[in-house]
Structure formats: C-alpha cells, structure tokens
Amino acid sequence: MPVGLHTSFPDNNLQLMVQSGAKGSTVNTMQPYDPAPGAGGFVSGRFLTGIKPQEFFFHCMAGREGLVDTAVKTSRSGYLQR
C-alpha cells in the first residue's frame, strides 16, 4: 500500500463515512488499494495467446453492457420516432 493511504479511524474519511452511515459499506473499506490497470478491468491478454479468468470476466461484462445500451437506445429512439 502506498505511503499515506493507511491512516487510523479519526483521520480516515472513508471509514468515518461508513461508520456514520452516510455512504458506503464495510465491503468498500475491505477492498485493497490496487493501482494496476488489471484491477480496473484492463484486458492485456489476447485471444490468440489466451486471457486470464479475470480478464474474461471484464470482457464479458463490457460486452453485456454494450448490448444493454444498444437495446435501450433502440427502444427510446423508436418511441421518439413514433
């Protein structure tokens, strides 16, 4: 973990928000800090050489999001034309 990110409760704003009930949950406080591109969903592998299970998951998630966006936009534009 980079220096300065690990602070105790009174100085930790995320922990303060979660414990007060303002925003977030304990799951958010347990997630590790990972600045790597793979943690954000970057797929570095290729289908020719193979991809990791995490990359496959993010690839499927992005494809599903694209299909849903297309379906929703089509229905909205069709309604507006009518």
mmCIF file of the N, C-alpha and C atoms, coordinates in Angstrom:
data_MODEL
# 
_entry.id   MODEL 
# 
loop_
_atom_site.group_PDB 
_atom_site.id 
_atom_site.type_symbol 
_atom_site.label_atom_id 
_atom_site.label_alt_id 
_atom_site.label_comp_id 
_atom_site.label_asym_id 
_atom_site.label_entity_id 
_atom_site.label_seq_id 
_atom_site.pdbx_PDB_ins_code 
_atom_site.Cartn_x 
_atom_site.Cartn_y 
_atom_site.Cartn_z 
_atom_site.occupancy 
_atom_site.B_iso_or_equiv 
_atom_site.pdbx_formal_charge 
_atom_site.auth_seq_id 
_atom_site.auth_comp_id 
_atom_site.auth_asym_id 
_atom_site.auth_atom_id 
_atom_site.pdbx_PDB_model_num 
ATOM 1   N N  . MET A 1 1  ? 0.851   -1.174  0.000   1.00 0.00 ? 1  MET A N  1 
ATOM 2   C CA . MET A 1 1  ? 0.000   0.000   0.000   1.00 0.00 ? 1  MET A CA 1 
ATOM 3   C C  . MET A 1 1  ? 0.900   1.242   0.000   1.00 0.00 ? 1  MET A C  1 
ATOM 4   N N  . PRO A 1 2  ? 0.625   2.217   -0.886  1.00 0.00 ? 2  PRO A N  1 
ATOM 5   C CA . PRO A 1 2  ? 1.462   3.415   -0.937  1.00 0.00 ? 2  PRO A CA 1 
ATOM 6   C C  . PRO A 1 2  ? 1.442   4.195   0.379   1.00 0.00 ? 2  PRO A C  1 
ATOM 7   N N  . VAL A 1 3  ? 2.517   4.909   0.633   1.00 0.00 ? 3  VAL A N  1 
ATOM 8   C CA . VAL A 1 3  ? 2.659   5.678   1.867   1.00 0.00 ? 3  VAL A CA 1 
ATOM 9   C C  . VAL A 1 3  ? 1.581   6.757   1.928   1.00 0.00 ? 3  VAL A C  1 
ATOM 10  N N  . GLY A 1 4  ? 0.988   6.926   3.086   1.00 0.00 ? 4  GLY A N  1 
ATOM 11  C CA . GLY A 1 4  ? -0.013  7.967   3.288   1.00 0.00 ? 4  GLY A CA 1 
ATOM 12  C C  . GLY A 1 4  ? -1.443  7.510   3.099   1.00 0.00 ? 4  GLY A C  1 
ATOM 13  N N  . LEU A 1 5  ? -1.648  6.302   2.586   1.00 0.00 ? 5  LEU A N  1 
ATOM 14  C CA . LEU A 1 5  ? -3.024  5.827   2.391   1.00 0.00 ? 5  LEU A CA 1 
ATOM 15  C C  . LEU A 1 5  ? -3.556  5.081   3.600   1.00 0.00 ? 5  LEU A C  1 
ATOM 16  N N  . HIS A 1 6  ? -2.671  4.561   4.437   1.00 0.00 ? 6  HIS A N  1 
ATOM 17  C CA . HIS A 1 6  ? -3.110  3.811   5.605   1.00 0.00 ? 6  HIS A CA 1 
ATOM 18  C C  . HIS A 1 6  ? -3.116  4.746   6.815   1.00 0.00 ? 6  HIS A C  1 
ATOM 19  N N  . THR A 1 7  ? -4.310  5.160   7.234   1.00 0.00 ? 7  THR A N  1 
ATOM 20  C CA . THR A 1 7  ? -4.446  6.027   8.402   1.00 0.00 ? 7  THR A CA 1 
ATOM 21  C C  . THR A 1 7  ? -5.478  5.439   9.341   1.00 0.00 ? 7  THR A C  1 
ATOM 22  N N  . SER A 1 8  ? -5.383  5.785   10.603  1.00 0.00 ? 8  SER A N  1 
ATOM 23  C CA . SER A 1 8  ? -6.306  5.256   11.605  1.00 0.00 ? 8  SER A CA 1 
ATOM 24  C C  . SER A 1 8  ? -7.670  5.934   11.495  1.00 0.00 ? 8  SER A C  1 
ATOM 25  N N  . PHE A 1 9  ? -8.634  5.476   12.291  1.00 0.00 ? 9  PHE A N  1 
ATOM 26  C CA . PHE A 1 9  ? -10.038 5.876   12.146  1.00 0.00 ? 9  PHE A CA 1 
ATOM 27  C C  . PHE A 1 9  ? -10.311 7.376   12.167  1.00 0.00 ? 9  PHE A C  1 
ATOM 28  N N  . PRO A 1 10 ? -9.868  8.139   13.143  1.00 0.00 ? 10 PRO A N  1 
ATOM 29  C CA . PRO A 1 10 ? -10.303 9.541   13.139  1.00 0.00 ? 10 PRO A CA 1 
ATOM 30  C C  . PRO A 1 10 ? -9.869  10.312  11.897  1.00 0.00 ? 10 PRO A C  1 
ATOM 31  N N  . ASP A 1 11 ? -8.745  9.935   11.294  1.00 0.00 ? 11 ASP A N  1 
ATOM 32  C CA . ASP A 1 11 ? -8.252  10.642  10.120  1.00 0.00 ? 11 ASP A CA 1 
ATOM 33  C C  . ASP A 1 11 ? -8.656  9.976   8.807   1.00 0.00 ? 11 ASP A C  1 
ATOM 34  N N  . ASN A 1 12 ? -9.315  8.835   8.876   1.00 0.00 ? 12 ASN A N  1 
ATOM 35  C CA . ASN A 1 12 ? -9.685  8.094   7.681   1.00 0.00 ? 12 ASN A CA 1 
ATOM 36  C C  . ASN A 1 12 ? -11.109 8.491   7.285   1.00 0.00 ? 12 ASN A C  1 
ATOM 37  N N  . ASN A 1 13 ? -11.237 9.295   6.236   1.00 0.00 ? 13 ASN A N  1 
ATOM 38  C CA . ASN A 1 13 ? -12.553 9.803   5.837   1.00 0.00 ? 13 ASN A CA 1 
ATOM 39  C C  . ASN A 1 13 ? -13.497 8.708   5.351   1.00 0.00 ? 13 ASN A C  1 
ATOM 40  N N  . LEU A 1 14 ? -12.974 7.713   4.643   1.00 0.00 ? 14 LEU A N  1 
ATOM 41  C CA . LEU A 1 14 ? -13.826 6.626   4.164   1.00 0.00 ? 14 LEU A CA 1 
ATOM 42  C C  . LEU A 1 14 ? -14.418 5.856   5.335   1.00 0.00 ? 14 LEU A C  1 
ATOM 43  N N  . GLN A 1 15 ? -13.579 5.526   6.313   1.00 0.00 ? 15 GLN A N  1 
ATOM 44  C CA . GLN A 1 15 ? -14.067 4.796   7.488   1.00 0.00 ? 15 GLN A CA 1 
ATOM 45  C C  . GLN A 1 15 ? -15.103 5.630   8.252   1.00 0.00 ? 15 GLN A C  1 
ATOM 46  N N  . LEU A 1 16 ? -14.892 6.916   8.330   1.00 0.00 ? 16 LEU A N  1 
ATOM 47  C CA . LEU A 1 16 ? -15.825 7.802   9.012   1.00 0.00 ? 16 LEU A CA 1 
ATOM 48  C C  . LEU A 1 16 ? -17.187 7.808   8.320   1.00 0.00 ? 16 LEU A C  1 
ATOM 49  N N  . MET A 1 17 ? -17.188 7.853   6.987   1.00 0.00 ? 17 MET A N  1 
ATOM 50  C CA . MET A 1 17 ? -18.456 7.831   6.243   1.00 0.00 ? 17 MET A CA 1 
ATOM 51  C C  . MET A 1 17 ? -19.197 6.520   6.422   1.00 0.00 ? 17 MET A C  1 
ATOM 52  N N  . VAL A 1 18 ? -18.458 5.406   6.403   1.00 0.00 ? 18 VAL A N  1 
ATOM 53  C CA . VAL A 1 18 ? -19.094 4.094   6.531   1.00 0.00 ? 18 VAL A CA 1 
ATOM 54  C C  . VAL A 1 18 ? -19.672 3.909   7.933   1.00 0.00 ? 18 VAL A C  1 
ATOM 55  N N  . GLN A 1 19 ? -18.910 4.263   8.958   1.00 0.00 ? 19 GLN A N  1 
ATOM 56  C CA . GLN A 1 19 ? -19.387 4.048   10.326  1.00 0.00 ? 19 GLN A CA 1 
ATOM 57  C C  . GLN A 1 19 ? -20.529 4.990   10.701  1.00 0.00 ? 19 GLN A C  1 
ATOM 58  N N  . SER A 1 20 ? -20.574 6.168   10.099  1.00 0.00 ? 20 SER A N  1 
ATOM 59  C CA . SER A 1 20 ? -21.677 7.080   10.386  1.00 0.00 ? 20 SER A CA 1 
ATOM 60  C C  . SER A 1 20 ? -22.935 6.724   9.608   1.00 0.00 ? 20 SER A C  1 
ATOM 61  N N  . GLY A 1 21 ? -22.790 5.899   8.561   1.00 0.00 ? 21 GLY A N  1 
ATOM 62  C CA . GLY A 1 21 ? -23.935 5.507   7.763   1.00 0.00 ? 21 GLY A CA 1 
ATOM 63  C C  . GLY A 1 21 ? -24.240 6.478   6.630   1.00 0.00 ? 21 GLY A C  1 
ATOM 64  N N  . ALA A 1 22 ? -23.350 7.437   6.394   1.00 0.00 ? 22 ALA A N  1 
ATOM 65  C CA . ALA A 1 22 ? -23.587 8.431   5.359   1.00 0.00 ? 22 ALA A CA 1 
ATOM 66  C C  . ALA A 1 22 ? -23.445 7.841   3.960   1.00 0.00 ? 22 ALA A C  1 
ATOM 67  N N  . LYS A 1 23 ? -22.436 7.017   3.748   1.00 0.00 ? 23 LYS A N  1 
ATOM 68  C CA . LYS A 1 23 ? -22.186 6.475   2.412   1.00 0.00 ? 23 LYS A CA 1 
ATOM 69  C C  . LYS A 1 23 ? -21.291 5.260   2.510   1.00 0.00 ? 23 LYS A C  1 
ATOM 70  N N  . GLY A 1 24 ? -21.464 4.317   1.601   1.00 0.00 ? 24 GLY A N  1 
ATOM 71  C CA . GLY A 1 24 ? -20.588 3.155   1.526   1.00 0.00 ? 24 GLY A CA 1 
ATOM 72  C C  . GLY A 1 24 ? -20.947 2.063   2.515   1.00 0.00 ? 24 GLY A C  1 
ATOM 73  N N  . SER A 1 25 ? -20.191 0.973   2.427   1.00 0.00 ? 25 SER A N  1 
ATOM 74  C CA . SER A 1 25 ? -20.403 -0.160  3.317   1.00 0.00 ? 25 SER A CA 1 
ATOM 75  C C  . SER A 1 25 ? -19.046 -0.717  3.734   1.00 0.00 ? 25 SER A C  1 
ATOM 76  N N  . THR A 1 26 ? -19.077 -1.715  4.602   1.00 0.00 ? 26 THR A N  1 
ATOM 77  C CA . THR A 1 26 ? -17.821 -2.306  5.063   1.00 0.00 ? 26 THR A CA 1 
ATOM 78  C C  . THR A 1 26 ? -17.088 -3.012  3.926   1.00 0.00 ? 26 THR A C  1 
ATOM 79  N N  . VAL A 1 27 ? -17.817 -3.434  2.904   1.00 0.00 ? 27 VAL A N  1 
ATOM 80  C CA . VAL A 1 27 ? -17.173 -4.063  1.747   1.00 0.00 ? 27 VAL A CA 1 
ATOM 81  C C  . VAL A 1 27 ? -16.218 -3.069  1.079   1.00 0.00 ? 27 VAL A C  1 
ATOM 82  N N  . ASN A 1 28 ? -16.631 -1.796  0.990   1.00 0.00 ? 28 ASN A N  1 
ATOM 83  C CA . ASN A 1 28 ? -15.781 -0.781  0.377   1.00 0.00 ? 28 ASN A CA 1 
ATOM 84  C C  . ASN A 1 28 ? -14.497 -0.565  1.161   1.00 0.00 ? 28 ASN A C  1 
ATOM 85  N N  . THR A 1 29 ? -14.561 -0.675  2.477   1.00 0.00 ? 29 THR A N  1 
ATOM 86  C CA . THR A 1 29 ? -13.359 -0.459  3.279   1.00 0.00 ? 29 THR A CA 1 
ATOM 87  C C  . THR A 1 29 ? -12.422 -1.663  3.237   1.00 0.00 ? 29 THR A C  1 
ATOM 88  N N  . MET A 1 30 ? -12.927 -2.834  2.885   1.00 0.00 ? 30 MET A N  1 
ATOM 89  C CA . MET A 1 30 ? -12.100 -4.029  2.829   1.00 0.00 ? 30 MET A CA 1 
ATOM 90  C C  . MET A 1 30 ? -11.412 -4.220  1.485   1.00 0.00 ? 30 MET A C  1 
ATOM 91  N N  . GLN A 1 31 ? -11.817 -3.493  0.462   1.00 0.00 ? 31 GLN A N  1 
ATOM 92  C CA . GLN A 1 31 ? -11.206 -3.652  -0.844  1.00 0.00 ? 31 GLN A CA 1 
ATOM 93  C C  . GLN A 1 31 ? -9.784  -3.081  -0.817  1.00 0.00 ? 31 GLN A C  1 
ATOM 94  N N  . PRO A 1 32 ? -8.797  -3.871  -1.285  1.00 0.00 ? 32 PRO A N  1 
ATOM 95  C CA . PRO A 1 32 ? -7.401  -3.382  -1.234  1.00 0.00 ? 32 PRO A CA 1 
ATOM 96  C C  . PRO A 1 32 ? -7.147  -2.318  -2.285  1.00 0.00 ? 32 PRO A C  1 
ATOM 97  N N  . TYR A 1 33 ? -6.206  -1.454  -1.999  1.00 0.00 ? 33 TYR A N  1 
ATOM 98  C CA . TYR A 1 33 ? -5.810  -0.424  -2.943  1.00 0.00 ? 33 TYR A CA 1 
ATOM 99  C C  . TYR A 1 33 ? -4.888  -1.053  -3.980  1.00 0.00 ? 33 TYR A C  1 
ATOM 100 N N  . ASP A 1 34 ? -5.323  -1.093  -5.210  1.00 0.00 ? 34 ASP A N  1 
ATOM 101 C CA . ASP A 1 34 ? -4.535  -1.705  -6.275  1.00 0.00 ? 34 ASP A CA 1 
ATOM 102 C C  . ASP A 1 34 ? -4.525  -0.773  -7.472  1.00 0.00 ? 34 ASP A C  1 
ATOM 103 N N  . PRO A 1 35 ? -3.401  -0.080  -7.742  1.00 0.00 ? 35 PRO A N  1 
ATOM 104 C CA . PRO A 1 35 ? -3.352  0.863   -8.857  1.00 0.00 ? 35 PRO A CA 1 
ATOM 105 C C  . PRO A 1 35 ? -3.084  0.213   -10.213 1.00 0.00 ? 35 PRO A C  1 
ATOM 106 N N  . ALA A 1 36 ? -2.979  -1.105  -10.261 1.00 0.00 ? 36 ALA A N  1 
ATOM 107 C CA . ALA A 1 36 ? -2.667  -1.790  -11.516 1.00 0.00 ? 36 ALA A CA 1 
ATOM 108 C C  . ALA A 1 36 ? -3.821  -1.664  -12.509 1.00 0.00 ? 36 ALA A C  1 
ATOM 109 N N  . PRO A 1 37 ? -3.527  -1.597  -13.807 1.00 0.00 ? 37 PRO A N  1 
ATOM 110 C CA . PRO A 1 37 ? -4.591  -1.499  -14.809 1.00 0.00 ? 37 PRO A CA 1 
ATOM 111 C C  . PRO A 1 37 ? -5.558  -2.686  -14.773 1.00 0.00 ? 37 PRO A C  1 
ATOM 112 N N  . GLY A 1 38 ? -5.035  -3.870  -14.434 1.00 0.00 ? 38 GLY A N  1 
ATOM 113 C CA . GLY A 1 38 ? -5.882  -5.055  -14.381 1.00 0.00 ? 38 GLY A CA 1 
ATOM 114 C C  . GLY A 1 38 ? -6.975  -4.964  -13.337 1.00 0.00 ? 38 GLY A C  1 
ATOM 115 N N  . ALA A 1 39 ? -6.726  -4.230  -12.257 1.00 0.00 ? 39 ALA A N  1 
ATOM 116 C CA . ALA A 1 39 ? -7.727  -4.074  -11.205 1.00 0.00 ? 39 ALA A CA 1 
ATOM 117 C C  . ALA A 1 39 ? -8.908  -3.244  -11.693 1.00 0.00 ? 39 ALA A C  1 
ATOM 118 N N  . GLY A 1 40 ? -8.665  -2.390  -12.658 1.00 0.00 ? 40 GLY A N  1 
ATOM 119 C CA . GLY A 1 40 ? -9.734  -1.557  -13.208 1.00 0.00 ? 40 GLY A CA 1 
ATOM 120 C C  . GLY A 1 40 ? -10.449 -2.193  -14.381 1.00 0.00 ? 40 GLY A C  1 
ATOM 121 N N  . GLY A 1 41 ? -10.033 -3.383  -14.788 1.00 0.00 ? 41 GLY A N  1 
ATOM 122 C CA . GLY A 1 41 ? -10.699 -4.075  -15.875 1.00 0.00 ? 41 GLY A CA 1 
ATOM 123 C C  . GLY A 1 41 ? -9.960  -4.054  -17.196 1.00 0.00 ? 41 GLY A C  1 
ATOM 124 N N  . PHE A 1 42 ? -8.703  -3.605  -17.206 1.00 0.00 ? 42 PHE A N  1 
ATOM 125 C CA . PHE A 1 42 ? -7.933  -3.581  -18.446 1.00 0.00 ? 42 PHE A CA 1 
ATOM 126 C C  . PHE A 1 42 ? -7.581  -4.997  -18.863 1.00 0.00 ? 42 PHE A C  1 
ATOM 127 N N  . VAL A 1 43 ? -7.868  -5.358  -20.100 1.00 0.00 ? 43 VAL A N  1 
ATOM 128 C CA . VAL A 1 43 ? -7.584  -6.685  -20.616 1.00 0.00 ? 43 VAL A CA 1 
ATOM 129 C C  . VAL A 1 43 ? -6.295  -6.607  -21.424 1.00 0.00 ? 43 VAL A C  1 
ATOM 130 N N  . SER A 1 44 ? -5.214  -7.166  -20.882 1.00 0.00 ? 44 SER A N  1 
ATOM 131 C CA . SER A 1 44 ? -3.925  -7.101  -21.567 1.00 0.00 ? 44 SER A CA 1 
ATOM 132 C C  . SER A 1 44 ? -3.667  -8.332  -22.432 1.00 0.00 ? 44 SER A C  1 
ATOM 133 N N  . GLY A 1 45 ? -4.387  -9.412  -22.199 1.00 0.00 ? 45 GLY A N  1 
ATOM 134 C CA . GLY A 1 45 ? -4.185  -10.632 -22.968 1.00 0.00 ? 45 GLY A CA 1 
ATOM 135 C C  . GLY A 1 45 ? -4.890  -10.592 -24.312 1.00 0.00 ? 45 GLY A C  1 
ATOM 136 N N  . ARG A 1 46 ? -4.542  -11.558 -25.163 1.00 0.00 ? 46 ARG A N  1 
ATOM 137 C CA . ARG A 1 46 ? -5.176  -11.671 -26.470 1.00 0.00 ? 46 ARG A CA 1 
ATOM 138 C C  . ARG A 1 46 ? -5.840  -13.035 -26.558 1.00 0.00 ? 46 ARG A C  1 
ATOM 139 N N  . PHE A 1 47 ? -6.820  -13.163 -27.440 1.00 0.00 ? 47 PHE A N  1 
ATOM 140 C CA . PHE A 1 47 ? -7.490  -14.452 -27.591 1.00 0.00 ? 47 PHE A CA 1 
ATOM 141 C C  . PHE A 1 47 ? -6.572  -15.479 -28.233 1.00 0.00 ? 47 PHE A C  1 
ATOM 142 N N  . LEU A 1 48 ? -5.581  -15.011 -28.998 1.00 0.00 ? 48 LEU A N  1 
ATOM 143 C CA . LEU A 1 48 ? -4.640  -15.929 -29.632 1.00 0.00 ? 48 LEU A CA 1 
ATOM 144 C C  . LEU A 1 48 ? -3.779  -16.639 -28.598 1.00 0.00 ? 48 LEU A C  1 
ATOM 145 N N  . THR A 1 49 ? -3.292  -15.891 -27.613 1.00 0.00 ? 49 THR A N  1 
ATOM 146 C CA . THR A 1 49 ? -2.417  -16.469 -26.591 1.00 0.00 ? 49 THR A CA 1 
ATOM 147 C C  . THR A 1 49 ? -3.172  -16.859 -25.329 1.00 0.00 ? 49 THR A C  1 
ATOM 148 N N  . GLY A 1 50 ? -4.388  -16.415 -25.185 1.00 0.00 ? 50 GLY A N  1 
ATOM 149 C CA . GLY A 1 50 ? -5.190  -16.742 -24.012 1.00 0.00 ? 50 GLY A CA 1 
ATOM 150 C C  . GLY A 1 50 ? -5.312  -15.575 -23.057 1.00 0.00 ? 50 GLY A C  1 
ATOM 151 N N  . ILE A 1 51 ? -6.429  -15.522 -22.356 1.00 0.00 ? 51 ILE A N  1 
ATOM 152 C CA . ILE A 1 51 ? -6.665  -14.462 -21.379 1.00 0.00 ? 51 ILE A CA 1 
ATOM 153 C C  . ILE A 1 51 ? -6.915  -15.096 -20.014 1.00 0.00 ? 51 ILE A C  1 
ATOM 154 N N  . LYS A 1 52 ? -6.683  -14.329 -18.982 1.00 0.00 ? 52 LYS A N  1 
ATOM 155 C CA . LYS A 1 52 ? -6.884  -14.799 -17.616 1.00 0.00 ? 52 LYS A CA 1 
ATOM 156 C C  . LYS A 1 52 ? -8.379  -14.802 -17.292 1.00 0.00 ? 52 LYS A C  1 
ATOM 157 N N  . PRO A 1 53 ? -8.801  -15.565 -16.273 1.00 0.00 ? 53 PRO A N  1 
ATOM 158 C CA . PRO A 1 53 ? -10.218 -15.588 -15.903 1.00 0.00 ? 53 PRO A CA 1 
ATOM 159 C C  . PRO A 1 53 ? -10.761 -14.208 -15.542 1.00 0.00 ? 53 PRO A C  1 
ATOM 160 N N  . GLN A 1 54 ? -9.958  -13.370 -14.865 1.00 0.00 ? 54 GLN A N  1 
ATOM 161 C CA . GLN A 1 54 ? -10.412 -12.026 -14.513 1.00 0.00 ? 54 GLN A CA 1 
ATOM 162 C C  . GLN A 1 54 ? -10.622 -11.187 -15.767 1.00 0.00 ? 54 GLN A C  1 
ATOM 163 N N  . GLU A 1 55 ? -9.722  -11.323 -16.746 1.00 0.00 ? 55 GLU A N  1 
ATOM 164 C CA . GLU A 1 55 ? -9.859  -10.587 -17.999 1.00 0.00 ? 55 GLU A CA 1 
ATOM 165 C C  . GLU A 1 55 ? -11.088 -11.046 -18.761 1.00 0.00 ? 55 GLU A C  1 
ATOM 166 N N  . PHE A 1 56 ? -11.359 -12.346 -18.735 1.00 0.00 ? 56 PHE A N  1 
ATOM 167 C CA . PHE A 1 56 ? -12.548 -12.874 -19.401 1.00 0.00 ? 56 PHE A CA 1 
ATOM 168 C C  . PHE A 1 56 ? -13.816 -12.301 -18.771 1.00 0.00 ? 56 PHE A C  1 
ATOM 169 N N  . PHE A 1 57 ? -13.822 -12.209 -17.451 1.00 0.00 ? 57 PHE A N  1 
ATOM 170 C CA . PHE A 1 57 ? -14.982 -11.653 -16.748 1.00 0.00 ? 57 PHE A CA 1 
ATOM 171 C C  . PHE A 1 57 ? -15.227 -10.205 -17.156 1.00 0.00 ? 57 PHE A C  1 
ATOM 172 N N  . PHE A 1 58 ? -14.160 -9.375  -17.151 1.00 0.00 ? 58 PHE A N  1 
ATOM 173 C CA . PHE A 1 58 ? -14.313 -7.972  -17.516 1.00 0.00 ? 58 PHE A CA 1 
ATOM 174 C C  . PHE A 1 58 ? -14.708 -7.827  -18.981 1.00 0.00 ? 58 PHE A C  1 
ATOM 175 N N  . HIS A 1 59 ? -14.189 -8.684  -19.845 1.00 0.00 ? 59 HIS A N  1 
ATOM 176 C CA . HIS A 1 59 ? -14.539 -8.637  -21.264 1.00 0.00 ? 59 HIS A CA 1 
ATOM 177 C C  . HIS A 1 59 ? -16.023 -8.946  -21.456 1.00 0.00 ? 59 HIS A C  1 
ATOM 178 N N  . CYS A 1 60 ? -16.516 -9.966  -20.765 1.00 0.00 ? 60 CYS A N  1 
ATOM 179 C CA . CYS A 1 60 ? -17.936 -10.324 -20.854 1.00 0.00 ? 60 CYS A CA 1 
ATOM 180 C C  . CYS A 1 60 ? -18.818 -9.224  -20.277 1.00 0.00 ? 60 CYS A C  1 
ATOM 181 N N  . MET A 1 61 ? -18.368 -8.630  -19.189 1.00 0.00 ? 61 MET A N  1 
ATOM 182 C CA . MET A 1 61 ? -19.140 -7.558  -18.554 1.00 0.00 ? 61 MET A CA 1 
ATOM 183 C C  . MET A 1 61 ? -19.261 -6.358  -19.493 1.00 0.00 ? 61 MET A C  1 
ATOM 184 N N  . ALA A 1 62 ? -18.176 -6.002  -20.162 1.00 0.00 ? 62 ALA A N  1 
ATOM 185 C CA . ALA A 1 62 ? -18.207 -4.870  -21.096 1.00 0.00 ? 62 ALA A CA 1 
ATOM 186 C C  . ALA A 1 62 ? -19.092 -5.183  -22.299 1.00 0.00 ? 62 ALA A C  1 
ATOM 187 N N  . GLY A 1 63 ? -19.031 -6.416  -22.795 1.00 0.00 ? 63 GLY A N  1 
ATOM 188 C CA . GLY A 1 63 ? -19.881 -6.798  -23.920 1.00 0.00 ? 63 GLY A CA 1 
ATOM 189 C C  . GLY A 1 63 ? -21.358 -6.765  -23.560 1.00 0.00 ? 63 GLY A C  1 
ATOM 190 N N  . ARG A 1 64 ? -21.680 -7.221  -22.375 1.00 0.00 ? 64 ARG A N  1 
ATOM 191 C CA . ARG A 1 64 ? -23.079 -7.206  -21.934 1.00 0.00 ? 64 ARG A CA 1 
ATOM 192 C C  . ARG A 1 64 ? -23.579 -5.779  -21.768 1.00 0.00 ? 64 ARG A C  1 
ATOM 193 N N  . GLU A 1 65 ? -22.725 -4.911  -21.243 1.00 0.00 ? 65 GLU A N  1 
ATOM 194 C CA . GLU A 1 65 ? -23.107 -3.509  -21.082 1.00 0.00 ? 65 GLU A CA 1 
ATOM 195 C C  . GLU A 1 65 ? -23.382 -2.868  -22.442 1.00 0.00 ? 65 GLU A C  1 
ATOM 196 N N  . GLY A 1 66 ? -22.571 -3.202  -23.434 1.00 0.00 ? 66 GLY A N  1 
ATOM 197 C CA . GLY A 1 66 ? -22.786 -2.676  -24.780 1.00 0.00 ? 66 GLY A CA 1 
ATOM 198 C C  . GLY A 1 66 ? -24.100 -3.145  -25.375 1.00 0.00 ? 66 GLY A C  1 
ATOM 199 N N  . LEU A 1 67 ? -24.436 -4.411  -25.166 1.00 0.00 ? 67 LEU A N  1 
ATOM 200 C CA . LEU A 1 67 ? -25.709 -4.934  -25.681 1.00 0.00 ? 67 LEU A CA 1 
ATOM 201 C C  . LEU A 1 67 ? -26.903 -4.267  -25.020 1.00 0.00 ? 67 LEU A C  1 
ATOM 202 N N  . VAL A 1 68 ? -26.829 -4.065  -23.720 1.00 0.00 ? 68 VAL A N  1 
ATOM 203 C CA . VAL A 1 68 ? -27.922 -3.430  -22.989 1.00 0.00 ? 68 VAL A CA 1 
ATOM 204 C C  . VAL A 1 68 ? -28.084 -1.979  -23.444 1.00 0.00 ? 68 VAL A C  1 
ATOM 205 N N  . ASP A 1 69 ? -26.962 -1.271  -23.608 1.00 0.00 ? 69 ASP A N  1 
ATOM 206 C CA . ASP A 1 69 ? -27.037 0.116   -24.077 1.00 0.00 ? 69 ASP A CA 1 
ATOM 207 C C  . ASP A 1 69 ? -27.681 0.200   -25.452 1.00 0.00 ? 69 ASP A C  1 
ATOM 208 N N  . THR A 1 70 ? -27.308 -0.704  -26.339 1.00 0.00 ? 70 THR A N  1 
ATOM 209 C CA . THR A 1 70 ? -27.881 -0.712  -27.685 1.00 0.00 ? 70 THR A CA 1 
ATOM 210 C C  . THR A 1 70 ? -29.378 -0.973  -27.629 1.00 0.00 ? 70 THR A C  1 
ATOM 211 N N  . ALA A 1 71 ? -29.794 -1.930  -26.823 1.00 0.00 ? 71 ALA A N  1 
ATOM 212 C CA . ALA A 1 71 ? -31.217 -2.260  -26.732 1.00 0.00 ? 71 ALA A CA 1 
ATOM 213 C C  . ALA A 1 71 ? -32.023 -1.101  -26.164 1.00 0.00 ? 71 ALA A C  1 
ATOM 214 N N  . VAL A 1 72 ? -31.498 -0.451  -25.146 1.00 0.00 ? 72 VAL A N  1 
ATOM 215 C CA . VAL A 1 72 ? -32.222 0.656   -24.519 1.00 0.00 ? 72 VAL A CA 1 
ATOM 216 C C  . VAL A 1 72 ? -32.297 1.845   -25.461 1.00 0.00 ? 72 VAL A C  1 
ATOM 217 N N  . LYS A 1 73 ? -31.203 2.151   -26.158 1.00 0.00 ? 73 LYS A N  1 
ATOM 218 C CA . LYS A 1 73 ? -31.209 3.278   -27.090 1.00 0.00 ? 73 LYS A CA 1 
ATOM 219 C C  . LYS A 1 73 ? -32.154 3.025   -28.249 1.00 0.00 ? 73 LYS A C  1 
ATOM 220 N N  . THR A 1 74 ? -32.208 1.774   -28.725 1.00 0.00 ? 74 THR A N  1 
ATOM 221 C CA . THR A 1 74 ? -33.103 1.451   -29.831 1.00 0.00 ? 74 THR A CA 1 
ATOM 222 C C  . THR A 1 74 ? -34.560 1.646   -29.429 1.00 0.00 ? 74 THR A C  1 
ATOM 223 N N  . SER A 1 75 ? -34.908 1.208   -28.243 1.00 0.00 ? 75 SER A N  1 
ATOM 224 C CA . SER A 1 75 ? -36.297 1.359   -27.816 1.00 0.00 ? 75 SER A CA 1 
ATOM 225 C C  . SER A 1 75 ? -36.661 2.822   -27.597 1.00 0.00 ? 75 SER A C  1 
ATOM 226 N N  . ARG A 1 76 ? -35.728 3.584   -27.063 1.00 0.00 ? 76 ARG A N  1 
ATOM 227 C CA . ARG A 1 76 ? -36.009 5.016   -26.846 1.00 0.00 ? 76 ARG A CA 1 
ATOM 228 C C  . ARG A 1 76 ? -36.129 5.771   -28.162 1.00 0.00 ? 76 ARG A C  1 
ATOM 229 N N  . SER A 1 77 ? -35.220 5.500   -29.092 1.00 0.00 ? 77 SER A N  1 
ATOM 230 C CA . SER A 1 77 ? -35.281 6.206   -30.373 1.00 0.00 ? 77 SER A CA 1 
ATOM 231 C C  . SER A 1 77 ? -36.518 5.793   -31.157 1.00 0.00 ? 77 SER A C  1 
ATOM 232 N N  . GLY A 1 78 ? -36.918 4.533   -31.060 1.00 0.00 ? 78 GLY A N  1 
ATOM 233 C CA . GLY A 1 78 ? -38.138 4.093   -31.736 1.00 0.00 ? 78 GLY A CA 1 
ATOM 234 C C  . GLY A 1 78 ? -39.361 4.766   -31.177 1.00 0.00 ? 78 GLY A C  1 
ATOM 235 N N  . TYR A 1 79 ? -39.390 4.937   -29.872 1.00 0.00 ? 79 TYR A N  1 
ATOM 236 C CA . TYR A 1 79 ? -40.528 5.616   -29.248 1.00 0.00 ? 79 TYR A CA 1 
ATOM 237 C C  . TYR A 1 79 ? -40.574 7.091   -29.660 1.00 0.00 ? 79 TYR A C  1 
ATOM 238 N N  . LEU A 1 80 ? -39.407 7.725   -29.748 1.00 0.00 ? 80 LEU A N  1 
ATOM 239 C CA . LEU A 1 80 ? -39.367 9.131   -30.147 1.00 0.00 ? 80 LEU A CA 1 
ATOM 240 C C  . LEU A 1 80 ? -39.795 9.314   -31.600 1.00 0.00 ? 80 LEU A C  1 
ATOM 241 N N  . GLN A 1 81 ? -39.464 8.367   -32.473 1.00 0.00 ? 81 GLN A N  1 
ATOM 242 C CA . GLN A 1 81 ? -39.867 8.467   -33.875 1.00 0.00 ? 81 GLN A CA 1 
ATOM 243 C C  . GLN A 1 81 ? -41.363 8.322   -34.025 1.00 0.00 ? 81 GLN A C  1 
ATOM 244 N N  . ARG A 1 82 ? -41.943 7.487   -33.187 1.00 0.00 ? 82 ARG A N  1 
ATOM 245 C CA . ARG A 1 82 ? -43.386 7.259   -33.280 1.00 0.00 ? 82 ARG A CA 1 
ATOM 246 C C  . ARG A 1 82 ? -44.107 8.498   -32.813 1.00 0.00 ? 82 ARG A C  1 
# 
